[in-house]
Amino acid sequence: MQLAMIGLGRMGGNIVRRLLRGGHQCVVYDKNPAPGRELASEGATVRDDLAGLVAQLAKPRAVWVMLPAGQITEQTVAQLASLLETGDIVIDGGNSFYKDDIRRAAALRRRGLHYIDVGTSGGVWGVERGYCMMIGGDREIVDHLDPIFATLAPGPGDVVPTPGRPPGDHAARGYIHAGPNGAGHFVKMIHNGIEYGLMQAYAEGFDILRGKNSTDLPEDERYDLNLTDIAEVWRRGSVISS
């Protein structure tokens, strides 16, 4: 399947790599030409502006925007809306606020365009392990894009199947259609809140461990703890590292 990618940072560039390895055709653009040149050597087609990128695509076009949430994504989606034609698809795989997705989807729908929001989790390891995806938008369009999502997803791997789940279940393969526009990024927003809470808990916990040798404490309550060793032993079976 053919897909365009706008934004070739650590996530966007590696998503393209995984798709290329899966046999898909990728047309790419980034304002910084360096990552495009690198991806060209791996099989991607590079264009130096959005108009050229859109012109390279077969209809119905599918364009994935992988840019920081906010004004740059807003501007890019608006520019794409002026270049695309009825039936084409805009995908936002960044961390946009879900209410912005609802608004954008409505605006694009009036122009005959489809909008899909994809909460994407996988980080720099996603190119090898795959990406967990939470997808919002019309079911028909999500199904049309399934070859893309199936390639990007981690697949079942060696995780023990959950009893009672149907065979071939998308959730068990690492991606879901969460609901209508905005649902994908809403689920990802909650995912991020949990993630940041965990990170904060780790930071506070290690800070307490580090401070346990403080001279403000009674001498018999001071411990000079090796944080590196503690982190390593926790990686070996502790419930807080699973």
HELIX and SHEET records of a PDB file:
HELIX    1   1 ARG A   10  ARG A   21  1                                  12    
HELIX    2   2 PRO A   33  ALA A   40  1                                   8    
HELIX    3   3 LEU A   50  ALA A   55  1                                   6    
HELIX    4   4 GLN A   71  LEU A   83  1                                  13    
HELIX    5   5 TYR A   98  ARG A  109  1                                  12    
HELIX    6   6 GLY A  123  TRP A  125  5                                   3    
HELIX    7   7 GLY A  126  ARG A  129  1                                   4    
HELIX    8   8 ARG A  139  HIS A  144  1                                   6    
HELIX    9   9 ASP A  146  LEU A  152  1                                   7    
HELIX   10  10 HIS A  170  ARG A  173  1                                   4    
HELIX   11  11 ALA A  183  ARG A  210  1                                  28    
HELIX   12  12 GLY A  211  ASN A  213  5                                   3    
HELIX   13  13 GLU A  219  GLU A  221  5                                   3    
HELIX   14  14 LEU A  227  TRP A  234  1                                   8    
HELIX   15  15 VAL A  239  SER A  241  5                                   3    
SHEET    1   A 8 THR A  45  VAL A  46  0                                        
SHEET    2   A 8 GLN A  25  TYR A  29  1                                        
SHEET    3   A 8 GLN A   2  ILE A   6  1                                        
SHEET    4   A 8 ALA A  62  VAL A  65  1                                        
SHEET    5   A 8 ILE A  89  ASP A  92  1                                        
SHEET    6   A 8 HIS A 114  SER A 121  1                                        
SHEET    7   A 8 CYS A 132  GLY A 136 -1                                        
SHEET    8   A 8 TYR A 175  GLY A 179  1                                        
END                                                                             
